[in-house]
Amino acid sequence: MSRDEGAEDRGFEQFERFLDEWSRRDFLRRMGAGGAWLAFSGGLLEFLEACGGGNQNTTGVTPVKGGKLIEGSISDISTFNTLNSGDTASTQMITLCFDGLLGITSNGDNIPILAQALPTASSDALTYTFKLKPNLKWSDGQPLTAEDVAFTYGLMFLPETKDFVSRYRADLEGYLQSVTAKDPQTVVFQFSKVQASFVDSHCRRGILPKHILGTVTPKALNTHDFMSGPTVTSGVFKFVRWDKGQQVVLARNDNFWAGTSYLDQYIFKVVTDAVVLAQQLKTGELDVGQPDASQFDNLKTQTNLAASSFINPGFVYYQFNLAQGTTGAQLFGDKTVRQALHTALDRTAMARAAYFGQAVPADSVLPPTTWAYNPNVTPKYTFDKAKAEQMLDTAGWAKGADGIRAKGGVKLSFELNTNSGNKVRENLITIMQQQWHDIGVDARPRPIAFQTLVTQIRATHTFQIILIGIANGDTDPDQTTLFTTKGIGSGGLNGMQYSNPQIDQLMADAQKTPDRAKRKPLYAQIQNILADELPAPILFYSNYLWGINNRVKNFKVGPYNTYQGRSWMKDVFVTDGK
């Protein structure tokens, strides 16, 4: 098909301007020039232009000490366990209370936190050495040393600690051989084989206090009181209380290594849904928060707020329960059924209806912010109702007198869950119900409590289909815990219980070298296989949306430090000191 002469040249001029505005270095580094242009010309530009590079509420006003900041959330936390958080709310609270060796910038770059610098690595990439900053302390005044680091990481890979449940064991077991405190400020990580994602993905784990927890058995740690009410912390804040279902209250940590926070107090307030959150931003009951997409344009008109949007380096997707012997396996075990269901979704219309222009349809299990993203992933699924019906016919699912398909006496009928309070996702499962009904499929949408949903994915696996989102914490493309057999059980994220030896091997092979040029083709294969098999179809890449009260300054939230790294919280202040 021909294109108008000059159209590509004009598009490239726009692309150049876009790069200047979004950070040429970061965008090209993550996607490559070819991938960036393909994404741009394929329609991703409109989405990314809306994203910007994060909120810029910096000011020349002299910082004010005192007061509190109230952040709204539609989900309560579930734990302060730094090694087994499976939800963003918990991860955010953990980040504010427990520092790791490294942190992350809004654009995904590693920065030293407890460590003096990035680690030194041996030539064979099997040994990493960290030097800790001097005079680190816990909030109770006790020294934080390399012994605490070795204790913490031992819980994630040592055979003798296997009774402690950590979602990261699937990633580190079989790679990490030992973690040794050479002296109070030096810790050495020794690997039995190269793990390419280690620095990018595993050096921000919140360090736990050995002097408090070191005598507790690994199994008892899972339910220890510390994991719901930590008595000491190392982050910018210390724990005060958790009123479950209502709020978490934190206070300034006077022993914080980087200096004390301007804020006296930080409150994480749970509200019923994101529409209510938007209203409380308007009234000033909340200082910051992520509003419902339907309210975002209105928030832009509020004189007391700054509204900010930027790309979410994750995706919204749904998981099929494929566990053998379950109803899910009976309904969805044939990939043709999974492909038909995905083909029946008009995702472009869904994005407009549910996200108000703040999302685009996605085709890959990797977001465009990672360097391994493949814009040419195949197959891709465009909306085609007739094709979806034909696929189900071919798979033997015939329509009955009631219009619902069945096979062998079993109806294509199932429950469709998402987290209650997230109005966007609640709307999505309603739309999915309608579009699947049009091809003879009976989906019953039922929102459930977020922590129940997380438990379903990570432990009980009694769901049929769950719609959820992933917030990637760094730019490394490894998804061992989500798509490999190792991610089934033990707190992993493979709620589908999907097991494919080819994916397991490719994911392991991609960890064998830190050379991105060698890793990228492996991830291209992974993306194609998962696009074909669809154990967990990807729906959208969406934006983070924020409302920030004008009294709040230096709240430098961005794509990669919304939950995983808020090293800037020390510098946040409220201009009225209240």
Sequence and secondary structure as in RCSB ss.txt:
>XXXX:A:sequence
MSRDEGAEDRGFEQFERFLDEWSRRDFLRRMGAGGAWLAFSGGLLEFLEACGGGNQNTTGVTPVKGGKLIEGSIS
DISTFNTLNSGDTASTQMITLCFDGLLGITSNGDNIPILAQALPTASSDALTYTFKLKPNLKWSDGQPLTAEDVA
FTYGLMFLPETKDFVSRYRADLEGYLQSVTAKDPQTVVFQFSKVQASFVDSHCRRGILPKHILGTVTPKALNTHD
FMSGPTVTSGVFKFVRWDKGQQVVLARNDNFWAGTSYLDQYIFKVVTDAVVLAQQLKTGELDVGQPDASQFDNLK
TQTNLAASSFINPGFVYYQFNLAQGTTGAQLFGDKTVRQALHTALDRTAMARAAYFGQAVPADSVLPPTTWAYNP
NVTPKYTFDKAKAEQMLDTAGWAKGADGIRAKGGVKLSFELNTNSGNKVRENLITIMQQQWHDIGVDARPRPIAF
QTLVTQIRATHTFQIILIGIANGDTDPDQTTLFTTKGIGSGGLNGMQYSNPQIDQLMADAQKTPDRAKRKPLYAQ
IQNILADELPAPILFYSNYLWGINNRVKNFKVGPYNTYQGRSWMKDVFVTDGK
>XXXX:A:secstr
    TTHHHHHHHHHHHHHHHH HHHHHHHH HHHHHHHIIIIIHHHHHTTTTS     SS      EEEEEESS
      TT   SHHHHHHHHHH   SEEE TTS EEESSBSSS EE TTS EEEEEB TT B TTS B  HHHHH
HHHHTTT GGGTTS  TTHHHHTTTEEEEEEEETTEEEEEESS  TTHHHHHS      HHHHTTS HHHHTT G
GGTS S   SSEEEEEEETTTEEEEEE TT TT   S SEEEEEE S HHHHHHHHHHTS SEE   HHHHHHHT
T TTEEEEEEE SSEEEEEE   TTSHHHHHH SHHHHHHHHHT  HHHHHHHHHTTSEEE  SSS TTSTT  T
T SS     HHHHHHHHHHTT EE TTS EEETTEESEEEEEEETT HHHHHHHHHHHHHHHTTT EEEEEEE H
HHHHHIIIII   SEEEEEE   SS    HHHHSGGGSSTT S TT    HHHHHHHHHTTS   HHHHHHHHHH
HHHHHHHH SS EEEEEEEEEEEETTEE     TTTSSS  GGGGG EETT  
